[in-house]
Amino acid sequence: MQLFSVYFGTKKSKTNQRLMTDSLKKCENYVKAREHTVKGFHVIRPADSTEKKKMKKSATVGGNKPTKVPHINRHGTTVRNGYISKNGFVEHT
């Protein structure tokens, strides 16, 4: 299978930050999903034969919600219902 890499940059001449390496269809879907939220340029190039499948993870994979303590709003009530165990706050699902 031919692998392709998605590169990103704020200028067309400086698209050198590699975001992912995968098949062409997955790269096109990734670019299509990002183009509405990210300002910059995406370029899809054929990958080297030595590269493996790779995708850059975002900084907030699990979200940016607090996991150790319950969230309390300005009225003093909890926004997220749950309980506190020895491992931290566990939200009711």
Secondary structure, DSSP 8 states (H G I E B T S, - for coil): ---EEEEEESSGGG--EEEEEE-HHHHHHHHHHHTTT--SEEEEEE--TT---EE---TTTT-S--SSS--B-TTS-BSS-EEEETTEEEE--
